[in-house]
């Protein structure tokens, strides 16, 4: 079931001339807001200004959660061409873990059931595509977080491994019988390059250090690339990672980590060979003054837009800042604030973002940053 709430239009005046406020997109959803009741969101992907929501929802009150997909058109309304203008709820328990839109041809999904996991292809109308990729995957991939296509092949990644599918079967030429594992690195975030190589940013289970690793397009872990990041003593291994592969082939890495009294964030950039980019600010790290980073995006030819939560001093408000290519703070953009609860953020374009509050129902708010 989906309900759309109303909200403030985008003519809200800033309350502080030094800390301008983001405004809601009046032309998206209902005054910038979409609420999906009885919904559990696993992934949201934006493609050609459409938002694809993968997860699980209930067909009726009290029923079990079933794998569900909802597509919002560029105006933030349910896509009338998909599944008769309604969210798709597949039969049986489970959820869609992630979604990959195929331009003009429907979607490919990873569907998890209690003890099985599948690749599933649906047409632009929502029906199962019998000519598409519909195959069972090894259950070790049940926690898949990413699904991309490179050179006509599907690549999936969970928190510790990647796999490649050619002609809808595990590619034996990739890694070890189709799967590449980054070993003792856990809770990793992956990013794929255009040729199918991947980088993983995560935590080394043995010495509790944050590490970035490289996996070749053939699924071979590059042992020469692995770089341990010299983070301060975090007193915890509960950091949250983000990794971005920029247009110059560099890796932008961020970690949220709990310090003794406050949560802190750090950003670092690596050159294509894995060495630290010391031209990024005056040191190898940037502290953007946020207590938590939720998303990063390259904008305007090399600048970095960072969205997260502010510090205790500013009331932990939603915050967006922009960094110059050298990592310095961009005063021309300033510090943009918004007073909305959110746990994740997704870019519709460089400066229109959907922020998601997943605490109860799924509430999506489009903001002009």
HELIX and SHEET records of a PDB file:
HELIX    1   1 UNK A   83  UNK A   85  5                                   3    
HELIX    2   2 UNK A  139  UNK A  141  5                                   3    
HELIX    3   3 UNK A  312  UNK A  314  5                                   3    
SHEET    1   A 3 UNK A  23  UNK A  24  0                                        
SHEET    2   A 3 UNK A 362  UNK A 368 -1                                        
SHEET    3   A 3 UNK A  33  UNK A  36 -1                                        
SHEET    1   B 4 UNK A  23  UNK A  24  0                                        
SHEET    2   B 4 UNK A 362  UNK A 368 -1                                        
SHEET    3   B 4 UNK A 352  UNK A 357 -1                                        
SHEET    4   B 4 UNK A 344  UNK A 349 -1                                        
SHEET    1   C 4 UNK A  39  UNK A  47  0                                        
SHEET    2   C 4 UNK A  50  UNK A  58 -1                                        
SHEET    3   C 4 UNK A  65  UNK A  72 -1                                        
SHEET    4   C 4 UNK A  88  UNK A  93 -1                                        
SHEET    1   D 4 UNK A  95  UNK A 102  0                                        
SHEET    2   D 4 UNK A 106  UNK A 112 -1                                        
SHEET    3   D 4 UNK A 117  UNK A 122 -1                                        
SHEET    4   D 4 UNK A 135  UNK A 137 -1                                        
SHEET    1   E 4 UNK A 146  UNK A 150  0                                        
SHEET    2   E 4 UNK A 153  UNK A 157 -1                                        
SHEET    3   E 4 UNK A 161  UNK A 166 -1                                        
SHEET    4   E 4 UNK A 169  UNK A 170 -1                                        
SHEET    1   F 4 UNK A 146  UNK A 150  0                                        
SHEET    2   F 4 UNK A 153  UNK A 157 -1                                        
SHEET    3   F 4 UNK A 161  UNK A 166 -1                                        
SHEET    4   F 4 UNK A 179  UNK A 181 -1                                        
SHEET    1   G 4 UNK A 185  UNK A 192  0                                        
SHEET    2   G 4 UNK A 198  UNK A 204 -1                                        
SHEET    3   G 4 UNK A 210  UNK A 215 -1                                        
SHEET    4   G 4 UNK A 221  UNK A 228 -1                                        
SHEET    1   H 3 UNK A 240  UNK A 245  0                                        
SHEET    2   H 3 UNK A 251  UNK A 258 -1                                        
SHEET    3   H 3 UNK A 263  UNK A 270 -1                                        
SHEET    1   I 4 UNK A 292  UNK A 299  0                                        
SHEET    2   I 4 UNK A 303  UNK A 309 -1                                        
SHEET    3   I 4 UNK A 318  UNK A 323 -1                                        
SHEET    4   I 4 UNK A 335  UNK A 338 -1                                        
END                                                                             
